[in-house]
Every structure is written in structure tokens, then in C-alpha cells.
């Protein structure tokens, strides 16, 4: 048995399974793997809209949480900015919300989610 089309949001598997039918029953132990994305967020100073901090502040060290909902499942991944960027790798494709959980030194916390797709 081999999958010839995948449901929306899932990768097509190229794995082939051998099935042995005993009587009227047959089963295959296969799992679906969701499509994943690499999500890069660039933090900006809210006043200058630049990815460069003002004065002695830093955009480095802010912690963020990316929550993805796909096919009734929710996955949350945490990360920290290095400079102005944070990269979430392996996020399942679906509705993704990113929010800051702690601000970098010299900045107040962001009061709302940064993005939601």
C-alpha cells in the first residue's frame, strides 16, 4: 500500500507498506506527518520601526511563544531573539500566533500578539 494523495496540511508519504490479509481483517500502522515551516520574526523598535535598538537598549534576549493550531491539535514552541531575529523551525502549517513572553532589556513588554496567520 502506498499513499497517492495527502489530506490538506499533510505531506505526501513515499513510504510503501506490505499488507497481509488474514481472514476479513487487515490493518496498517501508519502516521501522518504535518507540513512544517520555518518562521523567522524580526523584532523592530516600535518608535523607529527599525530592527535596531535605540540608545543602550537591546533587541537581544526577548522570549517569544509560537502557538500553532492544525487539525484540532495545538503545539507551542518557545524561543529567544538573537539580535532582532527569532527563528521557529518545524512549526506545523496551520494558524500560527506569536506573542512576546518577556521583553528585551530596555523595552516594555509587547501588550498583544506580534502576528497571527
trRosetta pair geometry for C-beta under 8 A, 3 or more apart (Angstrom, degrees):
i j d omega theta_ij theta_ji phi_ij phi_ji
1 16 7.0 156 74 -162 39 63
1 17 4.6 -19 56 64 92 99
1 18 7.9 175 13 -86 75 11
1 19 5.5 52 -18 -26 112 122
1 28 6.0 -84 58 -78 147 157
2 13 7.9 -147 -163 99 68 89
2 14 7.6 1 -158 -163 112 39
2 15 7.4 -176 -127 94 78 41
2 16 4.6 -32 -80 -106 103 79
2 17 7.3 170 -72 19 51 71
3 6 6.4 52 156 -75 133 74
3 12 6.1 -168 112 -161 116 71
3 13 4.8 77 33 53 135 93
3 15 7.7 39 12 57 103 74
3 30 7.8 164 -47 167 116 156
4 12 8.0 -15 172 -152 15 117
5 12 6.9 -57 -141 -109 25 111
6 10 4.4 -137 170 94 115 96
6 11 6.1 -136 -124 112 172 19
6 12 4.2 -133 -23 -80 119 62
6 13 7.2 122 -86 -4 114 69
6 32 7.5 132 -152 -142 101 105
7 10 5.1 49 63 23 77 124
7 32 7.2 -14 36 -139 111 149
9 34 5.9 -26 150 -143 89 90
9 35 6.0 -133 -173 22 44 102
9 70 5.7 172 -176 -167 142 116
9 71 6.2 -176 93 -41 150 108
9 92 7.6 46 179 172 105 99
9 93 5.6 -159 -141 86 78 103
9 94 6.4 45 -139 -75 132 85
10 32 4.9 -42 -139 -177 141 114
10 33 6.6 119 -157 74 86 46
10 34 5.7 -72 -102 -110 65 44
10 35 6.4 -165 -120 -24 12 81
11 33 5.2 -24 39 85 114 99
11 34 7.4 88 -7 149 85 13
11 35 5.5 132 -54 -80 80 71
13 30 7.3 -165 54 -170 171 122
13 32 7.9 -119 -36 -121 121 53
13 33 7.2 114 -78 21 98 105
15 30 7.4 169 90 -130 129 111
17 28 5.0 73 139 -143 162 124
17 30 6.4 -93 -51 -65 146 117
19 26 5.4 48 179 -171 118 124
19 28 6.1 -58 -93 -72 105 103
20 26 7.4 -176 87 -125 36 94
21 25 7.5 166 -155 83 69 37
21 26 4.5 -43 -104 -74 79 117
22 25 6.3 -20 71 65 77 85
22 26 7.6 140 23 -82 61 66
34 70 5.8 87 -138 117 149 151
34 71 7.4 -149 -95 13 120 126
34 92 4.1 18 113 -138 145 110
34 93 6.5 -162 164 34 101 77
34 94 7.6 -30 -170 -32 140 110
35 92 7.1 99 73 -156 49 62
35 93 4.3 -4 87 7 101 129
36 89 7.8 56 150 165 121 56
36 90 4.7 -17 -178 -150 147 44
36 91 6.0 135 -159 62 83 33
36 92 5.6 -53 -98 -90 72 41
36 93 6.7 -148 -101 -26 19 78
37 91 5.4 -40 62 68 79 92
37 92 7.9 44 14 155 80 8
37 93 5.6 93 -22 -80 109 82
38 87 6.6 -7 -177 -171 94 101
38 88 7.3 168 -158 87 47 52
38 89 4.8 -3 -117 -115 88 73
38 90 7.6 30 -86 -22 67 42
38 91 7.6 136 -100 20 21 93
39 66 6.5 140 73 -130 145 155
39 87 7.2 154 83 -158 50 51
39 88 4.4 -6 60 59 101 101
39 89 7.9 -159 28 -74 62 33
39 91 5.3 -6 -3 22 119 146
39 96 6.6 -160 -86 161 160 161
39 98 7.5 -166 140 -63 139 133
40 85 6.1 -18 -169 -159 96 110
40 86 7.4 162 -153 82 51 44
40 87 5.0 -16 -102 -104 77 80
40 88 7.9 -163 -73 26 34 64
41 64 6.9 -126 59 151 152 177
41 85 6.9 147 79 -152 51 56
41 86 4.9 -8 57 58 101 93
41 87 7.9 -170 22 -79 67 34
41 88 7.6 39 -7 -3 103 100
41 98 5.9 -172 -74 153 150 166
41 114 6.5 64 -155 116 138 147
41 115 7.1 -162 -114 14 114 129
42 51 5.2 -45 170 -103 110 132
42 84 5.3 35 -164 130 74 108
42 85 5.5 -26 -102 -94 67 75
43 51 6.7 109 78 -133 52 80
43 59 4.9 171 89 -166 122 118
43 62 6.1 108 -86 38 164 149
43 81 5.7 -27 -3 -109 136 151
43 84 4.7 -143 56 -163 80 74
43 85 7.4 -152 9 -72 81 24
43 86 7.2 59 -31 -6 104 100
43 104 7.6 119 128 -10 162 130
44 48 7.6 -137 174 82 92 74
44 49 5.3 10 164 -158 137 41
44 50 6.2 146 -151 72 91 17
44 51 5.5 -63 -97 -78 69 58
44 84 7.2 51 -74 -161 43 129
45 48 4.5 28 84 41 123 96
45 49 6.9 -78 74 -27 71 15
45 50 5.6 0 33 57 107 71
45 51 7.8 -179 -3 -98 78 14
45 52 6.8 -43 -11 75 122 49
45 53 6.1 138 -72 -120 118 39
45 54 5.8 107 -138 -24 152 95
45 57 7.9 110 -106 90 113 140
45 59 7.5 -101 -59 -75 77 115
45 107 8.0 -135 -121 -102 72 125
46 49 7.5 20 -157 -72 21 58
47 54 7.1 4 57 -40 124 144
48 52 7.3 -53 97 66 144 85
48 54 6.6 150 -13 -65 130 106
51 59 6.9 -77 -174 15 63 175
51 83 7.9 46 159 147 105 96
51 84 3.9 126 -173 136 97 174
51 85 7.9 24 -163 -52 133 74
52 59 7.7 -124 -140 -12 15 130
52 84 7.4 -65 -65 -54 34 136
53 57 4.1 -144 -179 93 123 89
53 58 5.4 -93 -30 -102 166 19
53 59 5.1 -162 -57 -29 102 84
53 104 7.7 -104 -93 104 132 138
53 106 6.7 70 -168 91 131 141
53 107 7.8 -110 -129 -50 107 115
54 57 5.6 34 62 30 64 121
54 106 7.9 -162 67 151 77 129
55 106 7.3 -163 81 -162 103 140
56 106 6.4 -170 96 -96 69 144
57 104 7.1 97 175 109 90 107
57 105 6.7 -173 -148 105 62 68
57 106 2.8 -163 -117 119 85 147
57 107 5.9 89 -163 -45 132 84
58 61 6.6 47 110 22 119 109
58 104 5.3 -120 95 161 75 125
58 105 5.3 30 42 59 103 95
58 106 6.1 112 19 24 60 125
59 62 6.7 -43 -177 -9 58 118
59 81 6.0 -85 144 136 79 149
59 83 6.3 26 82 165 105 41
59 84 4.3 15 113 -94 151 68
59 104 5.4 158 -147 22 24 167
59 107 7.7 47 -101 -20 57 146
60 81 5.9 -147 -132 107 33 96
60 82 6.3 18 -132 -148 90 31
60 83 5.6 -3 -81 -74 91 24
60 84 8.0 -61 -62 -51 58 38
60 104 6.0 114 64 -137 35 132
61 80 6.2 -16 -140 -175 34 111
61 81 6.4 -40 25 63 20 88
61 104 4.9 114 69 -123 85 85
61 105 6.5 26 70 -8 139 89
62 80 6.9 158 77 -155 39 62
62 81 4.5 31 45 8 87 123
62 86 7.5 -93 80 -50 95 130
62 100 5.8 -41 174 -142 116 111
62 102 6.6 -169 -153 92 55 62
62 103 5.7 -24 -118 -152 99 31
62 104 4.2 -63 -54 -43 87 86
62 107 7.5 -26 -85 65 118 134
63 78 6.5 0 -175 -174 103 103
63 79 7.2 167 -151 91 62 35
63 80 5.1 -32 -97 -97 69 78
63 81 7.9 -123 -69 0 27 76
63 100 7.2 110 81 -165 50 64
63 101 4.7 -52 104 64 100 100
63 102 4.5 37 35 39 105 94
64 78 7.1 160 86 -154 46 58
64 79 5.5 -19 62 66 92 82
64 80 7.4 163 17 -91 76 28
64 81 7.2 77 -11 -43 113 85
64 86 5.4 113 29 121 136 172
64 98 5.8 9 177 -174 123 96
64 99 6.7 168 -153 87 76 33
64 100 5.4 -47 -98 -104 79 50
64 101 6.3 160 -112 5 20 86
64 114 7.4 -33 -133 7 125 138
65 76 5.9 -4 -175 -170 102 106
65 77 7.4 157 -156 79 55 40
65 78 5.3 -25 -101 -100 72 73
65 98 7.2 165 83 -150 45 52
65 99 5.6 -14 57 60 92 81
65 101 5.2 73 -19 -43 106 120
66 76 7.0 161 83 -152 47 54
66 77 5.0 -12 59 60 98 91
66 78 7.9 -178 20 -84 70 25
66 79 7.1 16 -4 10 106 112
66 88 4.5 3 8 -100 159 165
66 91 5.9 -60 131 -108 139 135
66 96 6.0 -8 -173 -168 99 102
66 97 7.3 161 -154 81 51 43
66 98 4.9 -17 -100 -98 77 83
67 74 6.3 -4 -174 -170 98 101
67 75 7.3 166 -152 85 52 43
67 76 4.7 -15 -101 -100 80 85
67 96 7.2 156 81 -152 44 52
67 97 5.0 -12 59 59 95 93
67 98 7.9 178 19 -80 65 37
67 99 7.9 2 4 11 106 99
68 74 7.1 161 84 -152 47 53
68 75 5.1 -11 59 59 97 91
68 76 7.8 179 20 -79 65 39
68 77 7.9 16 0 4 105 101
68 91 5.3 149 -47 -176 146 94
68 92 5.1 158 126 60 145 84
68 93 7.9 123 -165 92 134 1
68 94 5.1 106 177 62 94 107
68 95 6.9 152 -153 79 55 48
68 96 4.8 -16 -98 -98 84 78
68 97 7.9 -179 -77 20 39 62
69 72 7.9 4 -176 -115 89 8
69 73 7.2 167 -152 83 53 42
69 74 5.0 -19 -98 -98 78 79
69 94 5.4 -135 87 137 43 129
69 95 4.8 -11 55 59 95 102
70 73 5.8 -23 70 60 69 89
70 75 7.7 -16 23 10 101 105
70 92 4.7 -113 15 127 151 124
70 93 6.5 93 -104 85 142 48
70 94 2.9 -132 -76 -60 91 147
70 95 7.4 177 -67 22 62 65
71 94 7.3 -106 -3 -98 65 135
73 92 7.7 18 89 67 114 165
75 91 7.5 176 93 -145 121 64
75 92 5.9 99 29 15 139 115
77 88 5.4 124 92 -147 134 111
77 90 7.8 137 -86 80 158 91
77 91 6.5 -116 18 -92 141 90
78 101 7.2 -34 -133 15 105 148
79 86 4.9 130 115 -172 122 112
79 87 7.1 -145 -169 65 157 41
79 88 5.7 -137 -15 -81 147 79
80 86 6.8 -161 107 -115 17 110
81 84 6.5 -39 -171 -165 127 16
81 85 6.3 145 -150 77 82 27
81 86 4.6 -73 -90 -58 64 97
81 104 6.6 -56 56 -67 132 122
82 85 6.2 -26 63 71 73 82
82 86 7.4 127 12 -91 67 55
88 91 5.0 45 130 -46 113 123
88 98 7.7 -150 -14 -101 144 118
91 96 6.1 49 158 -110 138 133
95 116 7.2 9 -179 -178 90 85
95 117 6.9 -171 -146 98 51 45
96 115 7.7 13 106 108 92 96
96 116 7.2 -173 93 -145 50 45
96 117 5.3 1 52 57 90 89
97 113 5.1 -51 -173 -147 99 148
97 115 7.4 -172 -143 95 44 51
97 116 4.4 2 -106 -109 82 90
98 113 6.4 120 74 -170 44 90
98 114 4.9 -44 98 57 99 106
98 115 5.1 21 40 49 106 84
98 116 7.6 -156 22 -72 62 52
99 110 7.3 -158 -164 90 68 113
99 112 7.6 -106 -123 147 102 32
99 113 4.3 -71 -80 -109 93 68
99 114 6.3 167 -106 0 36 80
100 103 6.3 52 154 -81 134 62
100 109 6.1 -178 108 -161 117 78
100 110 4.2 93 30 35 134 113
100 114 6.3 86 -29 -42 89 114
102 109 6.8 -68 -140 -102 32 108
103 107 4.5 -135 173 94 120 92
103 108 6.0 -174 -64 135 173 18
103 109 4.3 -132 -35 -85 112 53
103 110 6.8 144 -90 -13 98 68
104 107 5.3 45 63 29 77 119
110 114 6.2 26 136 -72 161 88
113 116 5.4 54 117 -49 143 104
